Structure formats: C-alpha cells, structure tokens
Amino acid sequence: MPQYKAPLRDIRFLVHDVLDFPSHYAAHGHAEIGADLIDPVLEEAARFCENILAPTYRDGDETGTHMMNGRVVTPDSYKGAWKALTDGQWNGICCDPDFGGQGLPHSLGMIFHDMAESANQPWCALFTLTQGAIRAIEAHADDALKQKYLPKMVSGEWTGTMMLTESHAGSDLGLLRTRAEPVDDGSYRISGEKIFITWSDQDLTDNIIHLVLAKLPDAPAGPKGISLFLVPQVLDDGRRNSVKVAKIEEKMGLKSSPTGVINLDAATGWLVGKPHNGLAAMFTMMNSARLDVAFEGLGLAELSRQGAVEYARDRLQMRAPGGAQYPDKPADPIIVHPDVRRMLLTQKSLVEGSRMLGYFTAMQLDIALNGTGEEQQKADQLVALLTPICKGFFTERGSEVADIGIQCFGGHGYIREHGMEQIARDVRITRIYEGTNGIQAIDLMRRKVIGSDRRLLDVLLADIHGFCDAHRSHALAADLIASAADAAAEWSELTNRLLEGGRLDPALPMSAAFEYMEYAGYVCLAWCWVRMAVTAADQLAAGQGDALFLQAKIDTARFYMARILPRTESLKISMLAGPETLSSLSDEQFFMA
C-alpha cells in the first residue's frame, strides 16, 4: 500500500505563489487569515491525514463493514480516526461559528479535503456528507431546526446523510414514491424505500440526521412535487426512529463505506424549507457534493501517483536505452525507461493540473458565498460552469491515473499486496456518484452552455484570454501561453458550431456532451499549467524558491502541452461527427445475437 505523504510543497506553491490565498482572503472578509495561519493549518492537516487517517485505509478495506443485530458495524480503526477528527475540530472547519464551527473559508477546507481523500477516501464521505447536510440545513431550515441539530452536526457528535435515490427512479427524481403525511403537531410521517445511501448507518456517533426527499399528499407530478425532510435516526426521547437498514450493498470497492438499502416506515421527520421546493434545497447539498466528489477523484489519483513514483524509483529492470544510468546496480530502476516516464508524467500533469483547477474553483465558491455585487455574480457563474467540469473530468482522470498506477507496478499492481488495485476499485464509483458523468456532461451542455447562451463560458474565457494576453511575450513561457490561448479560442469556436447546429438539430450538442466535458477539462488544465509555468519561471529568474521543483513545473507544463492537450483534437472530431453516428441502429439491433 502506498504510504501517503501530503504534497505540501505543491499545495504551498499554489496557495501562496500562484493563487495567492492570503490576498484573496484579505479582499473577501478574512483579512485575519494570512500565511501565519494558513501554513499551520496545512501542517496540522497533513499530520492528521498522514499519521491518523492514512493507516486506516487498508484496514478498512480488509475489515469492511457488516450488519449485526440490525445495525452497521464499522472497522475499529475508524472510531479512533473519527474521534481525532472531532477533537481537532476538522468537521466544522468551514462551518458558522454561531453553531460551533471555525468559520474558515471554504477553499481552506477543501485543501484539508484534498489531503483526507488521499488518506482514506471511503471514510471521508462520512464527514463530507455531514458538511453538505449542514449547508442544506443552514440555507433552508427554520431557526428551530438549525438550533436543535446544527451544533451537534458541526461538532461531529452527529453525522448527516442524503437520501435521494429509489430503485425504480435512479437519477430521475421526479419518479420517486416516498411519501410524507402531515401530523397535527407539525411533523410528518415518511414512508418509502431508498437505495445507495452512503453511511446511512454506523456505530461511530450517537445519531444520524437524514435529509430525505419525499412527496406530500397534494404534490404535483414530477420534480416540482418534491419536498425535503429532516429525519433523525434517534428521536428526542431516545427512541430509534423508524429508519431501518434492510441490507448493505456488496460493492466493487469502498468496502468500509456502508451503502445501504433503507426502509422508512412512518418515520418522524420535519419539513426543511417550503413544500414542493425540496429539489432546490437538496441541490444546495448536491452541488457541494459534486465538488467534493471531484476531489475524491483527485485525492485517489494523488495516492496512485505517489505509489507509482516510489515503485519506479526502487524497481530494477534492464538498462536505460542510452546505457546504464546506475552502473553500480545490477539493473537500472524503471523510472529511467521512456514508457515509464510517459506514465509518471501523465499522472503528474493530470494530478497537479487538476489540483490547481480545483483550488481555483474553491476560491470562486468563497466569493460566491461571501462576496457582493458583480464580483459575486461572476463567481456564481464560474462555480456553476466549473462544477460539472471538475466533477466529470477529475473523476475520469482519477480512474485513468489509478489504472496507470497499476501498470507501473506491472504484475505486482494487479495483486492486493501492494494496494494499487484497491485505489482502482475505490475511485471507480466517483464517476457515478452525485450524478453520473454523463449527467454532468448534460448539465454542462444543456444548462450551463446552451441555457446561458454561452454567457457562463464567456466569463471563464475572458479570464483565460486575459491572462494569456498579459503574458503573451513572456521570455520563458511564451510558446506555452500561445498553446493555451489557441486551445481556448478553439473551445469558443467549437461551442459556436455546436450551438448553431443545435438550433437546427437539438440532438447535435447533446450527442457531443460527454466529449465536450472532457474537452473543457483539458483546456482548463492548459490554462492552469501556463499559470503555474509563468509563476515558476518568474521565481527562477528572480533566484527564488527551489530550482529543481520550479523547473519541474515548467517541464511538466511542456509535457502537458505536447502530450496531453492534443487529446482535444480527437475529441473535436468525435463531437462534430454528428448525432446520426449514435442513432443509426434501431433499438432492436442492439439485441441481435
């Protein structure tokens, strides 16, 4: 199993040098958060994730969770990790101080999340779902519910879940059948069955607060008839609510993260927000969860990358093409071989580029939550556009990077002993979580690009072109900047072609949606890499920083532009092939033996 080491040097480079978090915080209501506070938070987060959380990852997979007397039993090591999380107040890092939180910016909390996902992704959903539930309750519940439930959720004494999915409905929530009957005391009795509910039960806390989608008796048909209800696992008098785990799903991965089929039998709950407005309220949690899942893909990719690099440095096989690089050894380590370097650089360029884009997006979320006026509006637009890109692209690349990690190990990667196969099993769900990546692509194309008549895209493109124009004559990175600018210009032109074609045939942009999402991710990473390359080159020229680290950033940017960004060309050809390539077969022809 790879021994996780928090990539603090890379994180500090982004936080202090490229994105300048201290200036960002000073301009957006957190002037007290400078480098003197950021760095200790990063160091403590790294210690927690490396020393306490990471050792539970393999144990969780080996032990798993199981049912005993109708309840879920978790690995013993998880209890100590959860206590350390709550003792360190990590669960409430970004929560409102009025409810016991630390009130730190969302972007700083996402860095902790980034590290924790690498350390133990299956465990992490326990606190990320809780934080998402906290945000939904804060935004939509009445004061009585907030005062009653939020303090213990923020402290980590209680956890939260999201109950959306039903077996017949899947992602089409308008079809759900769970019902809520009003009671004279203002509560409701909720009945139905939910599936795929992550951390729906556990033995780590005294209570679990479920947010449940259901329909009232007078609900209109479809999504507009959905309401949101708060359903505690344990009621005020200590009785267990009528929320029962029918079974735990047997999954490909995430063996230690219980996914349950849940039966609600007239369970007591309370309305959150207005009747029939539950989907909008739940999307407060869902949109947060989508960015969380993006970081799950990134976090596991980082873990795979670290394992691959360590193995490639130690594994001796053959000699380098140009002759022995380590003549004192019986063979060279495989890191000298061109194909292994191709794999390692692919991992490095995708992981570090995605981290930059994820942190930038988290900064926009800070402004969307706390800014004002046009700046807040712009941040809202960027978050709306970038969330499906990050969720879809990071998780697709997470699977790719995990697969490369196995390949670097060769046969050793395919067996359990080295832990690389666990990463591949665990990361696979991220492409499905919180709306499959096909749904993310539809959301990006239909709602964010077509729905805004491309206005959201133009906000981002203005930032990309603004940076490229300002640095077009950069002494060391001009060619990289030109490549990024050309990619952004082509993204704009391609979008116009899809929108214009869509006015004649609405199937055209939708048939291109998945490739469009992938294309968008590659162009965004090109922009991120030129920003990192410019910063690194400027520091080198000034004689600042670690020269080897900074030169590696420039060289990795060049690799990305030469070897990864050209993937957009094949995606463009595929997008413009037209919907007829997907529709020519009849339904029956798929069943022909």
C-alpha positions as CSV (number, residue, x, y, z in Angstrom):
1,M,0.0,0.0,0.0
2,P,1.4,3.4,-0.9
3,Q,2.4,5.4,2.2
4,Y,0.6,8.7,1.8
5,K,2.6,11.9,2.1
6,A,0.7,15.1,1.9
7,P,2.1,17.1,-1.1
8,L,2.7,20.2,0.9
9,R,5.3,21.7,-1.4
10,D,2.8,21.6,-4.3
11,I,0.0,22.9,-2.2
12,R,2.0,25.8,-0.8
13,F,3.1,26.7,-4.3
14,L,-0.5,27.0,-5.4
15,V,-1.8,28.7,-2.2
16,H,1.0,31.2,-1.8
17,D,2.6,31.8,-5.2
18,V,0.1,31.0,-8.0
19,L,-3.3,31.7,-6.5
20,D,-2.3,34.0,-3.6
21,F,-4.8,32.8,-1.0
22,P,-3.7,35.5,1.6
23,S,-4.6,38.4,-0.8
24,H,-7.8,36.6,-1.8
25,Y,-8.8,36.2,1.9
26,A,-7.9,39.8,2.7
27,A,-10.2,41.0,-0.1
28,H,-13.1,38.8,0.9
29,G,-13.8,39.2,4.5
30,H,-11.0,37.1,6.0
31,A,-8.1,39.5,6.5
32,E,-7.1,37.7,9.6
33,I,-6.1,34.6,7.6
34,G,-2.6,35.2,6.3
35,A,0.3,32.8,5.8
36,D,0.9,32.7,9.5
37,L,-2.5,30.9,9.9
38,I,-2.6,29.1,6.6
39,D,0.7,27.2,7.0
40,P,-0.1,25.8,10.5
41,V,-3.5,24.6,9.2
42,L,-1.8,22.9,6.3
43,E,0.8,21.3,8.5
44,E,-1.7,20.0,11.1
45,A,-4.0,18.7,8.3
46,A,-1.0,16.8,6.8
47,R,-0.2,15.3,10.2
48,F,-3.7,14.2,10.8
49,C,-4.1,12.7,7.3
50,E,-0.6,11.0,7.2
51,N,-0.4,9.7,10.7
52,I,-4.0,9.0,11.8
53,L,-6.2,8.7,8.8
54,A,-4.0,7.0,6.2
55,P,-3.2,3.9,8.3
56,T,-6.9,3.1,8.4
57,Y,-7.3,2.9,4.6
58,R,-6.0,-0.6,4.1
59,D,-7.5,-1.8,7.4
60,G,-10.9,-0.5,6.3
61,D,-10.8,-2.4,3.1
62,E,-9.7,-5.6,4.7
63,T,-12.2,-5.4,7.6
64,G,-15.1,-3.8,5.8
65,T,-18.5,-3.2,7.4
66,H,-21.1,-5.7,8.3
67,M,-24.6,-6.0,9.9
68,M,-25.0,-7.1,13.5
69,N,-28.5,-7.1,15.2
70,G,-29.9,-4.8,12.5
71,R,-27.1,-2.2,12.8
72,V,-23.9,-1.5,10.8
73,V,-20.6,-2.2,12.5
74,T,-17.6,-0.3,11.2
75,P,-13.8,-1.1,11.5
76,D,-12.4,-0.4,14.9
77,S,-9.7,1.8,13.5
78,Y,-12.4,4.2,12.2
79,K,-13.6,5.0,15.7
80,G,-10.2,6.4,16.6
81,A,-10.0,8.4,13.4
82,W,-13.4,9.9,13.9
83,K,-12.6,10.9,17.4
84,A,-9.4,12.5,16.2
85,L,-11.3,14.4,13.6
86,T,-13.8,15.8,16.1
87,D,-11.1,16.5,18.7
88,G,-9.3,18.5,16.1
89,Q,-12.5,20.3,15.1
90,W,-11.9,19.4,11.4
91,N,-15.5,18.5,10.9
92,G,-16.6,22.1,11.5
93,I,-13.6,23.8,9.8
94,C,-15.7,25.9,7.5
95,C,-18.9,26.0,9.5
96,D,-20.6,29.0,11.1
97,P,-19.1,29.9,14.5
98,D,-22.7,30.5,15.7
99,F,-23.1,26.8,15.6
100,G,-19.6,25.9,16.9
101,G,-17.7,26.0,13.6
102,Q,-14.3,27.6,13.0
103,G,-15.6,29.8,10.2
104,L,-12.6,29.3,7.9
105,P,-13.1,29.9,4.1
106,H,-14.4,27.0,2.0
107,S,-11.2,27.0,0.0
108,L,-9.1,26.2,3.0
109,G,-11.5,23.4,4.0
110,M,-11.2,22.0,0.5
111,I,-7.4,21.7,0.9
112,F,-8.0,19.5,4.0
113,H,-10.5,17.6,2.0
114,D,-7.9,17.1,-0.8
115,M,-5.4,15.5,1.7
116,A,-8.0,13.5,3.5
117,E,-9.4,11.9,0.3
118,S,-5.9,10.6,-0.5
119,A,-5.5,9.3,3.0
120,N,-8.8,7.4,3.2
121,Q,-11.5,8.2,0.6
122,P,-14.2,5.7,1.8
123,W,-14.0,7.2,5.3
124,C,-14.2,10.7,4.0
125,A,-17.8,10.6,2.8
126,L,-18.8,10.4,6.5
127,F,-17.7,14.0,7.1
128,T,-18.3,15.4,3.6
129,L,-21.9,14.3,3.6
130,T,-22.3,15.7,7.1
131,Q,-20.9,19.1,5.9
132,G,-23.2,19.0,2.9
133,A,-26.2,18.3,5.1
134,I,-25.1,21.2,7.4
135,R,-25.1,23.6,4.4
136,A,-28.5,22.5,3.3
137,I,-30.0,22.9,6.8
138,E,-28.3,26.3,7.2
139,A,-29.6,27.5,3.9
140,H,-33.2,26.2,4.0
141,A,-34.4,25.1,7.5
142,D,-36.2,27.2,10.0
143,D,-34.3,28.5,13.1
144,A,-35.7,25.9,15.4
145,L,-34.3,23.1,13.3
146,K,-31.0,24.9,12.9
147,Q,-30.6,25.4,16.7
148,K,-31.6,21.9,17.5
149,Y,-29.5,20.0,15.0
150,L,-26.6,22.0,13.7
151,P,-24.4,22.4,16.8
152,K,-24.0,18.6,17.2
153,M,-23.6,18.1,13.5
154,V,-20.9,20.7,13.4
155,S,-19.0,19.2,16.3
156,G,-19.2,15.8,14.8
157,E,-21.3,14.3,17.6
158,W,-23.9,13.6,14.9
159,T,-23.4,12.9,11.2
160,G,-25.6,13.5,8.2
161,T,-26.8,11.7,5.0
162,M,-28.5,12.4,1.8
163,M,-31.4,10.2,0.8
164,L,-32.4,10.7,-2.8
165,T,-32.3,7.5,-4.8
166,E,-35.0,4.9,-5.3
167,S,-34.6,1.7,-7.2
168,H,-37.1,2.5,-10.0
169,A,-36.1,6.1,-10.3
170,G,-32.3,6.4,-10.3
171,S,-31.4,9.9,-11.4
172,D,-35.0,10.8,-12.4
173,L,-36.0,12.1,-9.0
174,G,-39.4,13.2,-10.3
175,L,-40.4,9.5,-10.3
176,L,-39.8,8.9,-6.6
177,R,-42.6,7.3,-4.5
178,T,-41.6,8.0,-0.9
179,R,-44.5,9.8,0.8
180,A,-44.8,12.2,3.7
181,E,-48.0,12.6,5.6
182,P,-48.6,15.7,7.8
183,V,-49.3,15.3,11.5
184,D,-51.2,17.7,13.7
185,D,-48.0,18.5,15.8
186,G,-46.3,19.9,12.7
187,S,-44.1,16.9,12.0
188,Y,-44.6,14.4,9.2
189,R,-44.6,10.6,8.9
190,I,-42.4,9.5,6.0
191,S,-42.6,6.1,4.3
192,G,-40.7,4.6,1.4
193,E,-37.5,2.8,0.4
194,K,-34.2,4.4,-0.6
195,I,-31.2,2.7,-2.1
196,F,-27.5,3.6,-2.5
197,I,-27.5,5.6,0.8
198,T,-23.8,6.2,1.8
199,W,-23.1,6.0,5.5
200,S,-26.8,5.5,6.2
201,D,-25.9,3.8,9.4
202,Q,-22.8,3.5,11.6
203,D,-21.6,2.9,15.1
204,L,-19.3,6.0,15.4
205,T,-21.9,8.6,16.6
206,D,-25.0,8.7,18.7
207,N,-27.3,10.0,16.0
208,I,-27.5,10.4,12.2
209,I,-29.5,13.2,10.6
210,H,-31.0,12.1,7.3
211,L,-32.2,14.5,4.7
212,V,-34.9,12.7,2.8
213,L,-36.7,13.6,-0.5
214,A,-40.4,12.7,-0.4
215,K,-43.8,13.9,-1.8
216,L,-46.7,15.4,0.2
217,P,-50.2,14.2,-0.5
218,D,-51.0,17.3,-2.6
219,A,-47.7,17.2,-4.5
220,P,-47.9,17.9,-8.2
221,A,-46.4,15.3,-10.5
222,G,-42.7,15.4,-11.4
223,P,-39.7,17.2,-9.9
224,K,-41.9,20.2,-8.8
225,G,-43.7,18.0,-6.3
226,I,-40.7,17.0,-4.2
227,S,-40.2,18.2,-0.7
228,L,-37.2,17.8,1.7
229,F,-37.4,16.4,5.2
230,L,-35.1,16.1,8.2
231,V,-35.4,12.7,9.7
232,P,-33.2,11.9,12.7
233,Q,-32.1,8.3,13.4
234,V,-32.8,8.8,17.1
235,L,-35.7,10.9,18.4
236,D,-35.6,13.3,21.3
237,D,-36.9,10.7,23.8
238,G,-34.1,8.3,22.9
239,R,-36.3,6.0,20.8
240,R,-34.9,4.8,17.5
241,N,-36.9,6.3,14.6
242,S,-38.5,4.0,12.0
243,V,-35.4,4.1,9.7
244,K,-34.0,0.7,9.2
245,V,-31.2,-0.7,7.1
246,A,-32.6,-3.5,5.0
247,K,-29.2,-4.6,3.8
248,I,-25.7,-3.3,3.0
249,E,-24.8,-3.4,-0.7
250,E,-21.9,-5.6,-1.7
251,K,-19.7,-3.3,-3.8
252,M,-16.7,-3.4,-6.1
253,G,-14.9,-1.0,-3.8
254,L,-15.4,1.2,-0.8
255,K,-15.7,-1.9,1.4
256,S,-15.5,0.2,4.6
257,S,-18.1,2.8,3.5
258,P,-21.5,1.2,4.1
259,T,-24.0,1.8,1.3
260,G,-27.5,0.8,2.5
261,V,-31.0,0.0,1.3
262,I,-33.1,2.0,3.7
263,N,-36.8,1.4,4.7
264,L,-38.7,4.3,6.2
265,D,-41.9,3.1,7.9
266,A,-43.8,6.2,9.0
267,A,-40.6,7.7,10.2
268,T,-40.9,11.0,12.1
269,G,-39.5,14.0,10.2
270,W,-39.7,17.7,9.8
271,L,-40.1,19.8,6.6
272,V,-36.9,21.7,5.5
273,G,-37.8,24.8,3.5
274,K,-41.0,25.2,1.6
275,P,-43.4,22.5,0.5
276,H,-42.6,21.2,-3.0
277,N,-39.3,23.0,-3.0
278,G,-37.2,20.1,-1.9
279,L,-35.1,19.6,-5.0
280,A,-33.8,23.2,-4.9
281,A,-33.0,22.7,-1.2
282,M,-31.3,19.3,-1.8
283,F,-29.2,20.8,-4.6
284,T,-27.5,23.0,-2.0
285,M,-26.1,19.8,-0.7
286,M,-25.8,18.1,-4.1
287,N,-23.8,20.9,-5.7
288,S,-21.4,20.9,-2.8
289,A,-21.2,17.1,-3.0
290,R,-20.3,17.3,-6.7
291,L,-17.2,19.3,-5.9
292,D,-16.4,17.0,-3.0
293,V,-16.5,14.0,-5.4
294,A,-14.2,15.8,-7.8
295,F,-11.7,16.0,-5.0
296,E,-12.3,12.3,-4.3
297,G,-11.1,11.5,-7.9
298,L,-8.1,13.9,-7.4
299,G,-7.2,12.5,-4.0
300,L,-7.1,8.9,-5.1
301,A,-5.2,9.9,-8.2
302,E,-2.6,11.5,-6.0
303,L,-2.3,8.4,-3.9
304,S,-1.8,6.2,-7.0
305,R,0.8,8.7,-8.4
306,Q,2.8,8.5,-5.2
307,G,2.8,4.8,-5.2
308,A,3.9,4.6,-8.8
309,V,6.7,7.0,-8.3
310,E,8.1,5.2,-5.3
311,Y,7.9,1.8,-7.0
312,A,9.5,3.2,-10.2
313,R,12.5,4.5,-8.2
314,D,13.0,1.2,-6.5
315,R,12.2,-1.5,-9.0
316,L,15.3,-2.6,-11.0
317,Q,14.7,-3.8,-14.6
318,M,17.0,-3.8,-17.6
319,R,19.2,-0.8,-18.7
320,A,18.1,2.6,-20.0
321,P,18.1,2.9,-23.8
322,G,21.2,5.0,-23.8
323,G,23.2,2.8,-21.5
324,A,23.4,2.2,-17.8
325,Q,22.3,5.2,-15.7
326,Y,23.0,3.4,-12.4
327,P,26.1,1.3,-13.2
328,D,26.7,0.4,-9.6
329,K,23.4,-1.5,-9.6
330,P,22.6,-4.8,-11.4
331,A,20.0,-3.0,-13.5
332,D,18.5,0.5,-13.7
333,P,15.4,1.5,-11.8
334,I,12.4,1.5,-14.2
335,I,12.0,5.3,-13.7
336,V,14.7,5.7,-16.4
337,H,12.7,4.0,-19.1
338,P,10.8,6.3,-21.6
339,D,7.5,4.5,-21.3
340,V,7.5,4.5,-17.5
341,R,8.4,8.2,-17.6
342,R,5.5,8.8,-20.0
343,M,3.1,7.2,-17.5
344,L,4.6,9.1,-14.5
345,L,4.4,12.4,-16.3
346,T,0.9,11.7,-17.4
347,Q,-0.1,11.1,-13.8
348,K,1.8,14.2,-12.6
349,S,0.4,16.6,-15.2
350,L,-3.1,15.5,-14.6
351,V,-3.0,15.4,-10.8
352,E,-1.2,18.7,-10.4
353,G,-3.2,20.5,-13.1
354,S,-6.5,19.3,-11.6
355,R,-5.4,20.4,-8.1
356,M,-4.8,23.9,-9.5
357,L,-8.3,24.0,-11.1
358,G,-10.0,22.6,-8.0
359,Y,-8.4,25.2,-5.8
360,F,-9.3,28.0,-8.2
361,T,-12.9,26.7,-8.2
362,A,-13.0,26.6,-4.4
363,M,-11.8,30.2,-4.3
364,Q,-14.7,31.2,-6.5
365,L,-17.0,29.4,-4.1
366,D,-15.6,31.6,-1.3
367,I,-16.6,34.7,-3.3
368,A,-20.0,33.3,-4.3
369,L,-20.7,32.7,-0.6
370,N,-19.3,35.9,0.8
371,G,-18.8,38.4,-2.0
372,T,-21.1,41.2,-3.2
373,G,-22.2,42.8,-6.5
374,E,-20.7,42.0,-9.8
375,E,-17.8,40.1,-8.3
376,Q,-20.2,37.7,-6.5
377,Q,-22.3,37.3,-9.7
378,K,-19.1,36.4,-11.7
379,A,-18.0,33.9,-9.0
380,D,-21.5,32.3,-9.1
381,Q,-21.2,31.9,-12.8
382,L,-17.8,30.4,-12.7
383,V,-18.8,27.9,-9.9
384,A,-21.9,26.9,-12.0
385,L,-19.8,26.3,-15.1
386,L,-16.8,24.7,-13.4
387,T,-18.6,22.3,-11.0
388,P,-19.7,19.7,-13.7
389,I,-16.3,20.1,-15.4
390,C,-14.4,19.4,-12.2
391,K,-16.6,16.5,-11.2
392,G,-16.6,14.8,-14.5
393,F,-13.0,15.5,-15.6
394,F,-11.3,14.8,-12.2
395,T,-13.1,11.5,-11.7
396,E,-12.5,10.3,-15.3
397,R,-8.8,11.2,-14.9
398,G,-8.8,9.6,-11.4
399,S,-9.7,6.3,-13.0
400,E,-7.0,6.8,-15.7
401,V,-4.3,7.7,-13.2
402,A,-5.2,4.7,-11.0
403,D,-5.0,2.4,-14.0
404,I,-1.6,3.9,-14.9
405,G,-0.5,3.2,-11.3
406,I,-1.3,-0.5,-11.7
407,Q,0.5,-0.6,-15.0
408,C,3.6,1.0,-13.5
409,F,3.7,-1.9,-11.0
410,G,3.2,-4.5,-13.7
411,G,2.0,-7.8,-12.2
412,H,2.6,-6.5,-8.7
413,G,0.0,-3.9,-9.3
414,Y,-2.7,-6.4,-10.0
415,I,-2.4,-8.2,-6.7
416,R,-3.7,-7.0,-3.4
417,E,-0.4,-6.9,-1.6
418,H,0.7,-3.6,-3.0
419,G,-2.6,-1.8,-2.6
420,M,-2.8,-0.3,-6.1
421,E,-5.8,-2.4,-7.1
422,Q,-7.7,-1.0,-4.1
423,I,-7.3,2.5,-5.4
424,A,-8.7,1.5,-8.8
425,R,-11.7,-0.2,-7.2
426,D,-12.4,2.7,-4.9
427,V,-12.0,5.5,-7.4
428,R,-14.4,3.8,-9.9
429,I,-17.5,5.0,-8.0
430,T,-16.6,8.6,-8.3
431,R,-17.6,8.6,-12.0
432,I,-21.1,7.5,-10.8
433,Y,-21.5,9.4,-7.5
434,E,-23.8,12.5,-7.3
435,G,-25.0,12.2,-10.9
436,T,-23.0,10.1,-13.4
437,N,-20.5,11.8,-15.6
438,G,-22.9,11.5,-18.5
439,I,-25.3,13.6,-16.4
440,Q,-22.6,16.1,-15.6
441,A,-22.0,16.4,-19.3
442,I,-25.7,17.0,-20.0
443,D,-25.8,19.6,-17.2
444,L,-22.7,21.4,-18.6
445,M,-24.1,21.4,-22.2
446,R,-27.8,21.9,-21.7
447,R,-28.0,24.1,-18.6
448,K,-24.7,25.9,-18.4
449,V,-23.7,26.4,-22.1
450,I,-27.0,26.3,-24.1
451,G,-29.1,27.5,-21.1
452,S,-27.0,30.7,-20.7
453,D,-26.5,31.1,-24.4
454,R,-22.8,30.5,-23.6
455,R,-22.5,33.5,-21.3
456,L,-21.1,31.4,-18.4
457,L,-18.4,30.1,-20.7
458,D,-17.5,33.6,-21.9
459,V,-16.9,34.6,-18.3
460,L,-14.2,31.9,-18.0
461,L,-12.8,32.5,-21.4
462,A,-12.3,36.2,-20.6
463,D,-10.1,35.2,-17.6
464,I,-8.2,32.7,-19.7
465,H,-7.6,35.2,-22.6
466,G,-6.9,38.0,-20.1
467,F,-4.0,36.0,-18.6
468,C,-2.7,34.8,-21.9
469,D,-2.8,38.3,-23.4
470,A,-1.0,39.8,-20.4
471,H,1.8,37.3,-20.6
472,R,2.0,36.6,-24.3
473,S,5.6,37.9,-24.6
474,H,6.9,36.0,-21.5
475,A,10.5,35.2,-22.0
476,L,10.4,31.6,-20.9
477,A,6.8,30.6,-21.4
478,A,5.5,32.4,-24.5
479,D,5.1,29.2,-26.5
480,L,3.1,27.5,-23.7
481,I,0.9,30.6,-23.4
482,A,0.2,30.6,-27.1
483,S,-0.9,26.9,-26.9
484,A,-3.3,27.6,-24.1
485,A,-4.7,30.7,-25.9
486,D,-5.2,28.7,-29.1
487,A,-7.0,25.9,-27.2
488,A,-9.3,28.4,-25.5
489,A,-10.0,30.1,-28.9
490,E,-10.8,26.7,-30.4
491,W,-13.1,25.9,-27.5
492,S,-15.0,29.1,-28.2
493,E,-15.3,28.4,-31.9
494,L,-16.3,24.8,-31.3
495,T,-19.0,25.9,-28.9
496,N,-20.4,28.2,-31.5
497,R,-20.6,25.4,-34.0
498,L,-22.4,23.2,-31.6
499,L,-24.9,25.9,-30.6
500,E,-25.6,26.8,-34.2
501,G,-26.0,23.2,-35.2
502,G,-28.2,22.6,-32.2
503,R,-30.7,25.2,-33.4
504,L,-31.3,23.0,-36.5
505,D,-30.9,19.7,-34.7
506,P,-31.1,19.7,-30.9
507,A,-29.5,16.2,-30.9
508,L,-26.2,17.6,-32.1
509,P,-24.9,19.3,-28.9
510,M,-26.3,16.5,-26.7
511,S,-24.6,13.8,-28.8
512,A,-21.3,15.7,-28.2
513,A,-21.9,16.5,-24.5
514,F,-19.5,13.9,-22.9
515,E,-16.7,14.7,-25.3
516,Y,-17.4,18.4,-24.7
517,M,-17.0,18.0,-21.0
518,E,-13.7,16.2,-21.5
519,Y,-12.5,18.8,-24.0
520,A,-13.4,21.6,-21.5
521,G,-11.3,19.9,-18.8
522,Y,-8.2,19.6,-21.0
523,V,-8.4,23.3,-22.0
524,C,-8.9,24.4,-18.4
525,L,-5.8,22.4,-17.3
526,A,-3.8,24.0,-20.1
527,W,-4.7,27.4,-18.6
528,C,-3.8,26.1,-15.2
529,W,-0.4,24.8,-16.4
530,V,0.6,28.1,-18.1
531,R,-0.3,30.0,-14.9
532,M,1.9,27.6,-12.9
533,A,4.7,27.8,-15.5
534,V,4.7,31.6,-15.5
535,T,5.0,31.7,-11.8
536,A,7.7,29.1,-11.7
537,A,9.7,30.8,-14.5
538,D,9.4,34.2,-12.7
539,Q,10.7,32.8,-9.5
540,L,13.6,31.1,-11.2
541,A,14.5,34.3,-12.9
542,A,14.5,36.1,-9.6
543,G,16.6,33.4,-7.9
544,Q,13.7,32.4,-5.5
545,G,12.4,29.1,-4.4
546,D,13.6,25.5,-5.0
547,A,15.1,25.5,-8.5
548,L,14.5,21.8,-9.1
549,F,10.9,22.0,-8.1
550,L,10.2,25.1,-10.2
551,Q,12.0,23.7,-13.3
552,A,9.9,20.5,-12.9
553,K,6.7,22.7,-13.1
554,I,7.9,24.2,-16.4
555,D,8.9,20.9,-17.8
556,T,5.7,19.2,-16.8
557,A,3.8,22.1,-18.4
558,R,5.7,21.4,-21.6
559,F,4.9,17.7,-21.4
560,Y,1.2,18.5,-20.9
561,M,1.0,20.8,-23.9
562,A,2.9,18.3,-26.1
563,R,1.5,15.0,-25.0
564,I,-1.9,15.6,-23.2
565,L,-3.5,18.7,-24.7
566,P,-3.5,17.1,-28.2
567,R,-6.2,14.8,-27.0
568,T,-8.6,17.6,-27.7
569,E,-8.1,17.1,-31.4
570,S,-9.7,13.6,-31.4
571,L,-12.4,14.9,-29.1
572,K,-13.3,17.6,-31.5
573,I,-13.5,15.2,-34.5
574,S,-15.8,13.0,-32.4
575,M,-18.0,15.8,-31.3
576,L,-18.5,17.0,-34.9
577,A,-19.3,13.5,-36.3
578,G,-22.9,14.2,-35.7
579,P,-25.8,12.5,-33.8
580,E,-26.5,10.2,-36.7
581,T,-23.5,8.1,-35.7
582,L,-25.3,7.3,-32.5
583,S,-28.9,6.9,-33.8
584,S,-28.4,4.8,-37.0
585,L,-29.1,1.5,-35.2
586,S,-32.6,0.7,-34.1
587,D,-33.3,-0.4,-30.5
588,E,-33.8,-4.0,-31.7
589,Q,-30.4,-4.1,-33.4
590,F,-28.6,-3.9,-30.1
591,F,-30.2,-7.2,-29.1
592,M,-29.1,-9.2,-32.3
593,A,-27.0,-12.2,-31.4
